[in-house]
């Protein structure tokens, strides 16, 4: 009875393992093959259970034929598997060869089945167990058995040879390790299991040996699966304990609760109680596995999304893509979606560099690179859809990029195309602990990601525009510096003349102590004056990040007027500067305001003729804004171009760049302010509005 219970539990384990392997990744070729290769072992366990517990000849016949079916099907499936692992080398010619082998398997199986039917009506179980006695009873069966033995041995030898030759390919170390494990352990263990009814049943302790080897095979199969890397350890633990142990406990409770009912069933149909128990377990497994699968997706994944949640999360998040204008925003948005909402274990977005020579992480958080013309990029351009790493690996040639993907624990790869060009790709890990991607999730993800290339292109254009504006701002700043350079040269020449004359006087004349001190003070004063002038020049030319903080805008405007004073004097322009106080404080970067003011003043100087007036008014507008007005009497701006005056590259000057006002507008906007061209009858008026400092509100 104890052996029978162990056989039942072993069957449940194998059944649960097959179920878990297949549904972990139904689209994976290797998963399908591995689940199929475990079925013959499960059939062998059923055969042993039938032979040990049932006396009827029908049950013995069913058990033996199941064993023959398992033994025959295992080897062509194993041979078929060798065409897909470690690399997919299946061709049309080889596919025909495999089909012929499966047909041969069916023919040999039919021969064994029909010759077995030739046995006498009464055959003892001992005759079945002692195979040589059985061969004497049915010679034709012996002939087909020899054919089966030669056929399966030949297939096994060819398969081993194929796996050994595959080691000469450019494989990863893990793939070579898997092949060694298959040859060294999987094949011999399978032989023992598939011919167990000949090797162990005649022995006195044969069933105990069989149980040990069957359990060893199950454990070995699990180790092999983990070595392949297609399963999670948590999934293995759940398969070996959560499913079968729970079901066995339920059935045992059910069995003892309805012992009388089970005994009646056993006696009525002539079945061993173990078979009744086995049947109950099988029925419960078929009924409960779908329920458990849905339940465990919520319970064991720590609250991460199931397909319905996945769909809703992506649907809600898709609308947010339209508001993203920078890669920083996109990375933050994707982190929130994939890590926080969907709780995906890992994702990376890699985009093509400007040179196109490689793909690099968009967020720069990991030092991961893939060549722009490497094998991964080539395969993505060929597939043009989301691919499972298992499927891609079977058709790989070079191992370096594939090894990187495995080291990063990547499961899905999603290419991103802008028209026909591969601009990047997503790398995804598992969607949650101990679970593969559902096909519906992959479809939803592919639809969602189809909008990402447009966002990346928009972000790239926006960031290039920002970079171009910064370069243009630097150019404009240097142009302003060039405009005032002649005046600065004049300003420096005057103190240099005074310094030179004072030094010459001190060198050539006998001077009293008071006179020496007087000339020395001239030199010191003029030196300080030049130092201040040079500081002003440097403050304009330095290209640094804006730091908006409270500043006295009155001092900045006075400094700007001082810098262009030479140009003002050349045209005899009148400066009418008014401020409601000597301290009007606004929040803006000191040098940003200096650049904007210089730009507006120089534009006014260019527009005005000799003797005209430039009016500058500074003050507060309400309690929250500071106002600066530049009004000049120069040439009016035509009405038809007033709406375009702040557009990049638009200018009314013959030698202008058209960048000054557009850059000024952006700089003021970045400081949360605004610059406007006002309507005025006799003057051209620009007004700058800036946020006032809290300390300046009266």
C-alpha positions in Angstrom: 0.0 0.0 0.0 2.8 2.4 0.9 4.6 1.8 -2.4 1.3 2.5 -4.2 0.8 5.8 -2.4 4.4 6.8 -3.3 3.7 6.0 -6.9 0.5 8.1 -6.8 2.4 11.1 -5.2 5.2 10.7 -7.8 2.7 10.8 -10.6 1.1 13.9 -9.1 4.6 15.6 -9.0 5.3 14.7 -12.6 1.9 15.8 -13.8 2.3 19.1 -11.9 5.8 19.6 -13.3 4.6 19.0 -16.9 1.7 21.4 -16.3 4.0 24.1 -14.9 6.8 23.7 -17.6 4.3 24.0 -20.5 2.2 26.9 -19.1 5.2 28.8 -17.8 5.9 29.7 -21.4 3.5 28.0 -23.9 5.1 29.7 -26.9 8.6 28.4 -25.9 9.9 25.6 -28.1 12.2 24.2 -25.3 9.3 24.4 -22.8 7.1 22.3 -25.1 9.8 19.7 -25.7 10.7 19.4 -22.0 7.1 18.9 -21.0 6.6 16.3 -23.7 9.8 14.4 -22.7 8.5 14.1 -19.1 5.2 12.4 -20.3 6.8 9.0 -21.0 8.1 8.9 -17.4 4.7 9.7 -16.1 3.2 6.9 -18.3 5.8 4.6 -16.8 4.6 5.5 -13.3 1.0 4.8 -14.3 2.1 1.4 -15.8 3.8 0.4 -12.6 0.8 1.4 -10.5 -1.5 -0.7 -12.7 0.7 -3.7 -12.7 1.2 -3.7 -9.0 -2.4 -3.0 -7.9 -4.7 -4.5 -10.5 -5.3 -8.2 -11.1 -7.4 -8.0 -14.2 -5.8 -8.8 -17.6 -7.2 -5.6 -19.1 -5.4 -3.4 -16.7 -2.2 -5.3 -17.3 -2.7 -4.9 -21.0 -3.3 -1.2 -20.6 -0.2 -0.8 -18.4 2.2 -2.6 -20.8 0.9 -0.7 -23.9 1.2 2.6 -22.0 4.8 1.6 -21.2 5.5 0.7 -24.8 3.9 4.0 -26.0 6.1 6.0 -23.6 9.3 4.1 -24.5 8.8 4.4 -28.2 7.7 8.1 -28.3 10.5 9.3 -26.0 13.4 8.7 -28.4 12.1 10.3 -31.5 11.0 13.3 -29.4 14.5 13.4 -27.9 16.0 13.2 -31.4 13.6 16.0 -32.6 14.6 18.1 -29.6 18.3 17.9 -30.7 17.4 19.9 -33.8 16.3 22.9 -31.7 18.8 22.9 -28.9 21.3 24.4 -28.5 20.6 26.0 -31.9 17.7 25.8 -34.2 19.1 23.8 -37.2 15.8 22.5 -38.5 15.4 22.5 -42.3 12.8 21.3 -44.6 14.8 18.1 -45.3 15.4 17.4 -41.7 11.7 18.0 -40.9 10.8 15.3 -43.4 13.3 12.9 -41.7 11.7 13.6 -38.3 8.2 12.9 -39.8 9.4 9.6 -41.2 10.8 8.7 -37.7 7.5 9.4 -36.1 5.7 7.3 -38.7 8.2 4.5 -38.0 7.4 4.8 -34.3 3.7 4.4 -35.0 4.4 1.3 -37.2 6.5 -0.4 -34.5 4.0 0.5 -31.8 1.2 -0.9 -33.8 3.2 -4.1 -34.4 3.9 -4.5 -30.7 0.2 -3.9 -29.9 -1.2 -6.3 -32.4 1.3 -9.1 -31.6 0.6 -8.6 -27.9 -3.0 -9.4 -28.7 -1.9 -12.8 -29.9 -1.2 -13.9 -26.4 -3.3 -16.8 -24.9 -6.4 -15.8 -22.9 -4.9 -16.7 -19.6 -1.4 -15.3 -18.9 -0.3 -14.9 -15.3 1.2 -11.7 -14.0 4.4 -13.7 -13.4 4.7 -14.4 -17.1 4.4 -10.8 -17.9 7.0 -9.8 -15.2 9.5 -12.5 -16.5 9.9 -11.1 -19.9 11.8 -14.0 -21.4 8.9 -16.4 -20.5 6.6 -13.9 -22.2 8.7 -14.0 -25.3 8.4 -17.8 -25.5 4.6 -17.4 -25.4 4.5 -14.8 -28.2 7.5 -15.1 -30.6 6.1 -12.4 -32.9 6.1 -10.0 -30.0 9.7 -10.8 -29.4 10.6 -9.9 -33.0 8.9 -6.5 -32.8 10.5 -5.9 -29.4 14.0 -6.5 -31.0 13.0 -4.1 -33.8 12.0 -1.5 -31.1 15.2 -2.1 -29.2 17.4 -1.6 -32.3 15.3 1.4 -33.4 15.4 3.2 -30.0 19.1 2.4 -29.5 20.0 3.8 -32.9 18.0 7.0 -32.3 19.7 7.4 -28.9 23.2 7.0 -30.4 22.4 9.5 -33.2 21.0 12.0 -30.7 24.1 11.7 -28.4 26.3 12.2 -31.4 24.4 15.3 -32.4 24.7 16.8 -29.0 28.4 16.1 -28.9 28.9 17.7 -32.3 26.9 20.8 -31.2 29.6 21.5 -28.6 31.8 22.7 -31.5 29.4 25.6 -32.1 30.0 29.0 -30.7 28.0 28.3 -27.5 27.8 30.0 -24.1 29.3 28.2 -21.2 25.8 27.5 -19.8 24.7 25.9 -23.0 27.7 23.5 -23.0 27.0 22.7 -19.4 23.4 21.8 -20.2 24.6 19.5 -23.0 27.0 17.7 -20.7 24.2 17.3 -18.1 21.9 15.9 -20.8 24.4 13.3 -22.0 25.8 12.4 -18.6 22.5 12.1 -16.6 19.4 12.6 -18.6 19.9 9.8 -21.2 21.0 6.9 -18.9 18.3 7.8 -16.4 15.7 7.8 -19.1 16.8 4.4 -20.3 16.4 2.9 -16.8 13.0 4.5 -16.5 11.6 3.5 -19.9 12.7 -0.2 -19.5 11.8 -0.4 -15.9 9.1 -3.0 -16.4 11.8 -5.5 -17.6 14.5 -4.5 -15.2 12.8 -4.1 -11.8 9.5 -6.0 -11.7 11.1 -9.5 -11.6 13.4 -8.4 -8.7 12.3 -8.9 -5.1 12.9 -5.3 -4.2 12.5 -4.1 -7.7 9.7 -1.6 -6.9 11.7 0.1 -4.2 14.6 0.5 -6.6 12.1 1.8 -9.2 10.7 4.4 -6.8 14.2 5.6 -5.9 15.2 6.0 -9.5 11.9 7.6 -10.5 12.3 10.1 -7.7 15.9 10.7 -8.7 14.8 11.3 -12.3 12.2 13.9 -11.2 14.9 15.7 -9.1 17.4 15.5 -11.9 14.8 16.8 -14.3 14.2 19.8 -12.0 17.9 20.5 -11.8 18.1 20.4 -15.6 15.3 22.8 -15.9 16.9 25.3 -13.5 20.2 24.9 -15.5 18.3 25.8 -18.7 17.2 29.0 -16.9 13.6 28.8 -18.1 12.1 28.3 -14.7 12.1 30.1 -11.4 13.1 28.4 -8.1 9.9 29.6 -6.5 7.9 28.0 -9.3 9.7 24.7 -8.7 8.9 24.9 -5.0 5.3 25.7 -5.7 5.0 22.9 -8.2 6.5 20.3 -5.8 4.5 21.3 -2.7 1.7 23.8 -3.2 -0.1 21.9 -5.9 0.4 18.2 -5.3 0.7 18.2 -1.5 -2.5 20.3 -1.2 -4.4 18.0 -3.5 -3.1 14.8 -1.8 -4.1 16.1 1.6 -7.6 17.0 0.3 -8.0 13.5 -1.3 -6.8 11.7 1.8 -9.3 13.6 3.9 -11.9 12.8 1.3 -10.9 9.2 1.1 -11.1 8.6 4.9 -14.3 10.6 5.1 -15.9 8.4 2.4 -14.0 5.2 3.1 -17.2 3.1 2.8 -18.0 4.6 -0.6 -14.5 4.0 -1.9 -14.5 0.4 -0.7 -17.8 -0.2 -2.5 -16.3 1.2 -5.7 -13.2 -1.0 -5.3 -15.2 -4.2 -4.8 -17.7 -3.5 -7.5 -15.2 -2.8 -10.2 -12.5 -5.1 -8.9 -10.1 -2.2 -8.4 -7.4 -1.7 -5.8 -8.1 1.1 -3.4 -4.9 2.8 -4.6 -6.5 3.1 -8.1 -9.6 4.7 -6.6 -7.4 7.2 -4.7 -5.3 7.8 -7.8 -8.5 8.5 -9.9 -9.7 11.0 -7.3 -6.4 12.8 -7.3 -6.4 13.0 -11.1 -9.9 14.3 -11.3 -9.2 16.9 -8.6 -6.0 18.0 -10.4 -7.9 18.5 -13.7 -10.6 20.5 -11.9 -8.5 22.5 -9.5 -5.4 23.4 -11.6 -7.1 26.1 -13.6 -8.5 27.6 -10.4 -5.2 27.4 -8.6 -3.4 29.0 -11.5 -5.7 32.1 -11.3 -5.5 32.2 -7.6 -1.7 31.9 -7.4 -1.3 34.7 -9.9 -2.7 37.0 -7.3 -1.5 35.4 -4.1 2.1 34.5 -4.8 3.0 37.5 -7.0 2.9 39.9 -4.1 0.1 42.0 -5.5 1.5 42.5 -9.0 -0.8 42.8 -11.9 -2.7 40.0 -13.6 -3.7 40.3 -17.3 -6.8 42.4 -16.5 -4.8 44.9 -14.4 -2.1 44.9 -17.0 -4.6 45.9 -19.7 -6.1 48.6 -17.5 -2.7 50.0 -16.4 -1.4 50.3 -20.0 -4.7 51.8 -21.2 -4.7 54.5 -18.6 -1.0 55.2 -19.1 -1.1 55.5 -22.9 -2.7 58.9 -22.7 0.2 60.3 -20.6 2.7 59.6 -23.4 1.4 62.6 -25.4 2.6 65.1 -22.7 6.2 63.9 -22.5 8.8 66.2 -24.2 12.1 65.0 -22.7 13.9 61.7 -22.1 14.1 62.4 -18.4 10.3 62.7 -18.3 9.9 59.5 -20.3 12.3 57.5 -18.0 10.4 58.7 -14.9 7.1 57.9 -16.6 8.2 54.3 -17.6 9.7 53.7 -14.1 6.4 54.5 -12.5 4.5 52.3 -15.0 6.7 49.2 -15.1 8.1 49.1 -11.6 5.4 50.6 -9.4 2.1 49.8 -11.3 2.9 46.6 -13.1 5.8 45.5 -10.7 7.9 44.0 -13.5 11.1 42.7 -12.1 13.3 44.5 -14.6 13.2 46.7 -17.7 15.6 48.8 -19.7 15.1 51.1 -22.6 18.1 51.3 -25.0 18.1 53.8 -27.9 20.4 54.4 -30.8 23.2 56.9 -30.2 23.6 59.9 -32.6 26.3 58.1 -34.6 24.1 54.9 -34.8 27.1 52.8 -33.8 25.5 51.3 -30.7 22.4 51.1 -28.5 22.8 52.6 -25.0 20.5 52.9 -22.0 18.3 56.0 -22.3 18.6 56.7 -18.5 22.3 56.1 -18.4 21.9 54.1 -15.1 23.6 50.9 -16.4 26.8 50.5 -18.4 25.2 48.3 -21.1 25.9 48.6 -24.8 24.9 46.6 -27.8 26.5 47.3 -31.3 24.3 49.1 -33.8 25.0 46.5 -36.4 25.3 43.4 -34.2 23.4 40.2 -34.2 20.7 41.4 -31.8 19.9 44.5 -33.9 19.9 42.3 -37.0 17.4 39.8 -35.5 15.1 42.5 -34.3 15.0 44.1 -37.7 14.2 40.7 -39.1 11.5 39.7 -36.6 10.0 43.3 -36.1 7.9 42.2 -33.1 8.3 41.4 -29.5 10.4 38.2 -29.1 11.0 35.8 -26.3 14.7 35.3 -25.5 14.2 31.5 -25.6 13.0 31.6 -29.2 15.8 34.1 -30.2 18.5 32.1 -28.6 17.7 29.0 -30.6 18.6 30.9 -33.8 21.7 32.7 -32.5 25.2 32.4 -33.9 27.5 34.6 -31.9 27.5 34.1 -28.1 28.6 37.4 -26.7 25.4 39.5 -27.0 23.3 36.5 -26.0 25.4 35.9 -22.9 24.8 39.6 -21.9 21.1 39.1 -22.2 21.1 36.0 -20.1 23.4 37.7 -17.5 20.8 40.6 -17.3 18.0 38.0 -16.9 16.2 39.3 -19.9 13.0 37.4 -21.0 11.4 39.7 -23.6 12.9 42.0 -26.2 10.6 44.6 -27.8 12.0 46.5 -30.9 11.1 50.1 -31.5 10.9 51.3 -35.1 10.5 54.8 -36.5 9.2 54.1 -40.0 11.7 51.4 -41.1 14.6 52.3 -38.9 15.3 50.5 -35.6 15.8 53.4 -33.1 15.9 51.3 -30.0 14.4 48.4 -28.0 13.1 47.5 -24.6 14.5 44.6 -22.5 12.1 43.1 -20.0 12.7 40.6 -17.2 10.0 38.4 -15.7 6.6 40.1 -15.2 6.6 39.0 -11.5 8.0 36.3 -9.2 7.9 32.8 -10.6 5.7 33.6 -13.6 6.1 34.0 -17.4 4.5 36.5 -19.6 0.9 35.8 -20.6 0.4 36.0 -24.4 -2.3 38.6 -23.8 0.2 40.7 -21.9 2.7 40.5 -24.7 0.0 41.7 -27.2 -1.1 44.5 -24.9 2.6 45.5 -24.4 3.3 45.5 -28.1 0.3 47.8 -28.8 1.4 50.2 -26.0 5.0 50.3 -27.1 4.0 51.1 -30.7 3.5 54.7 -29.5 6.9 55.0 -27.8 9.0 55.7 -31.0 6.9 58.8 -31.7 7.6 60.0 -28.1 11.3 59.3 -28.4 11.5 61.2 -31.7 9.6 64.2 -30.1 11.9 64.1 -27.1 15.0 64.0 -29.3 13.7 67.0 -31.4 12.9 68.9 -28.2 16.2 68.3 -26.6 18.1 69.1 -29.8 16.1 72.4 -30.0 17.0 73.2 -26.4 20.7 72.4 -27.1 20.5 74.6 -30.3 18.9 77.4 -28.3 21.7 77.2 -25.8 24.3 77.3 -28.5 22.4 80.2 -30.1 22.2 82.0 -26.8 26.0 81.7 -26.4 26.4 83.0 -30.0 24.1 85.9 -29.3 25.9 86.6 -26.0 29.2 86.8 -27.9 27.5 89.0 -30.5 26.4 91.4 -27.7 29.9 91.3 -26.3 31.3 92.2 -29.8 28.8 95.1 -30.0 30.1 96.7 -26.8 33.8 95.7 -27.3 34.6 99.0 -29.0 33.2 101.0 -26.1 35.0 98.7 -23.6 38.3 99.3 -25.4 37.7 103.0 -25.2 36.9 102.7 -21.5 40.1 100.8 -20.9 42.2 103.1 -23.0 41.4 106.1 -20.7 42.6 104.6 -17.4 45.6 103.1 -19.2 46.6 106.6 -20.4 46.2 108.0 -16.8 48.3 105.1 -15.4 51.0 105.6 -18.1 51.1 109.4 -17.6 51.3 109.0 -13.8 54.0 106.4 -13.9 56.0 108.5 -16.4 55.7 111.6 -14.2 56.9 109.6 -11.2 59.8 108.2 -13.1 61.1 111.5 -14.7 60.4 114.1 -12.0 61.6 114.6 -8.5 58.3 114.6 -6.5 57.5 115.3 -3.0 56.0 112.6 -0.8 52.5 114.1 -1.2 52.8 114.2 -5.0 54.0 110.5 -5.1 51.0 109.5 -3.0 48.7 111.5 -5.3 50.0 109.9 -8.5 50.0 106.4 -6.8 46.4 106.9 -5.9 45.7 107.8 -9.6 47.3 104.5 -10.6 45.4 102.5 -7.9 42.0 104.1 -8.8 42.4 103.5 -12.5 43.6 99.9 -12.0 40.5 99.2 -9.9 38.3 100.8 -12.6 39.8 98.5 -15.3 39.3 95.5 -13.0 35.6 96.3 -12.7 35.3 96.7 -16.4 37.0 93.3 -17.0 34.7 91.7 -14.4 31.7 93.0 -16.3 33.0 91.5 -19.6 33.7 88.1 -18.0 30.2 88.1 -16.4 28.7 88.4 -19.8 30.9 85.8 -21.6 30.8 83.0 -19.0 28.4 80.3 -20.1 26.9 78.8 -16.9 23.6 77.3 -15.8 21.0 79.9 -14.7 20.5 80.2 -10.9 17.3 82.2 -10.3 17.3 84.0 -7.0 16.3 87.4 -5.6 18.4 90.2 -7.3 18.1 94.0 -7.4 17.2 94.7 -11.0 17.9 98.4 -10.7 21.6 97.7 -10.3 21.7 95.3 -13.2 20.0 97.8 -15.5 22.4 100.5 -14.5 25.3 98.2 -15.1 23.9 97.3 -18.6 23.6 101.0 -19.5 27.1 101.7 -18.2 28.4 98.9 -20.5 26.9 100.5 -23.6 27.5 104.1 -22.6 30.1 104.6 -25.4 27.6 103.7 -28.1 25.0 105.9 -26.5 27.3 108.8 -26.5 28.3 108.3 -30.1 24.7 108.8 -31.2 24.0 111.5 -28.5 21.1 109.4 -27.3 19.2 110.6 -24.2 18.7 108.1 -21.4 15.6 108.6 -19.3 16.0 106.1 -16.5 13.3 106.0 -13.8 12.9 103.7 -10.8 10.3 103.9 -8.1 13.1 103.0 -5.6 16.7 102.1 -5.6 15.9 98.5 -4.7 13.4 96.7 -6.9 13.9 93.0 -6.2 12.8 90.2 -8.6 13.6 86.5 -8.8 15.9 85.8 -11.8 19.5 84.9 -12.6 21.7 87.9 -12.5 23.5 87.3 -15.8 20.4 86.2 -17.6 18.7 89.5 -16.9 21.9 91.3 -17.9 22.0 89.5 -21.3 18.3 90.3 -22.0 18.6 93.9 -21.0 21.7 94.4 -23.2 19.9 92.8 -26.1 16.9 95.2 -25.8 19.1 98.2 -25.3 21.3 97.5 -28.3 18.3 96.8 -30.5 16.9 100.2 -29.4 20.3 101.9 -30.1 20.3 100.4 -33.7 16.7 101.6 -34.3 17.2 105.2 -33.1 18.7 108.2 -34.8 21.0 110.8 -33.2 19.4 112.7 -30.4 16.5 110.4 -29.7 15.4 109.2 -26.3 15.5 105.8 -24.6 13.1 105.5 -21.7 13.7 102.9 -19.0 11.1 102.5 -16.3 11.5 100.1 -13.4 9.0 99.3 -10.6 6.4 96.9 -9.2 3.3 95.9 -11.0 0.9 95.0 -8.2 2.4 92.9 -5.3 3.6 89.9 -7.2 5.5 91.2 -10.3 8.4 93.5 -11.1 8.2 95.4 -14.3 10.9 96.7 -16.7 10.0 98.9 -19.6 12.3 99.8 -22.5 10.7 102.4 -24.8 12.5 104.0 -27.7 11.6 106.6 -30.3 13.3 104.8 -33.2 11.9 103.1 -36.3 8.5 101.5 -35.6 7.9 97.8 -36.0 5.4 97.2 -38.8 2.1 95.8 -37.7 2.3 92.8 -40.1 5.5 91.5 -38.4 4.7 92.2 -34.7 3.3 88.7 -34.2 6.5 87.2 -35.5 9.0 89.4 -33.7 9.9 86.6 -31.1 10.2 83.8 -33.7 13.6 82.3 -34.1 15.6 83.6 -37.1 13.1 86.3 -37.8 14.7 89.8 -38.1 14.1 93.1 -39.8 17.8 94.0 -39.7 20.1 93.5 -42.7 22.8 92.0 -40.6 20.7 90.5 -37.7 20.6 86.8 -36.8 17.0 86.8 -35.7 18.0 85.0 -32.5 18.2 87.8 -29.9 14.5 88.3 -29.1 13.6 84.6 -29.3 16.4 83.7 -26.9 15.5 86.5 -24.6 11.9 85.3 -24.5 13.0 81.8 -23.6 15.3 83.0 -20.9 12.6 85.1 -19.3 10.1 82.3 -19.6 12.5 79.9 -17.8 12.5 82.4 -15.0 8.7 82.2 -14.8 8.4 85.7 -16.4 7.3 87.1 -19.7 8.4 89.6 -22.3 5.9 91.4 -24.5 5.8 94.0 -27.3 3.3 96.6 -26.2 1.1 98.8 -28.4 2.2 102.5 -28.2 1.6 105.4 -30.4 5.0 107.1 -30.6 7.4 104.6 -29.1 8.4 100.9 -29.5 7.9 99.5 -26.1 9.1 96.2 -24.7 8.0 95.2 -21.2 9.6 92.5 -19.0 7.5 91.0 -16.2 9.3 89.0 -13.5 8.1 87.4 -10.3 8.8 89.7 -7.4 10.7 88.5 -4.3 8.6 88.1 -1.2 11.0 90.4 0.6 10.2 93.2 -1.9 6.4 93.3 -1.6 5.3 96.6 0.1 
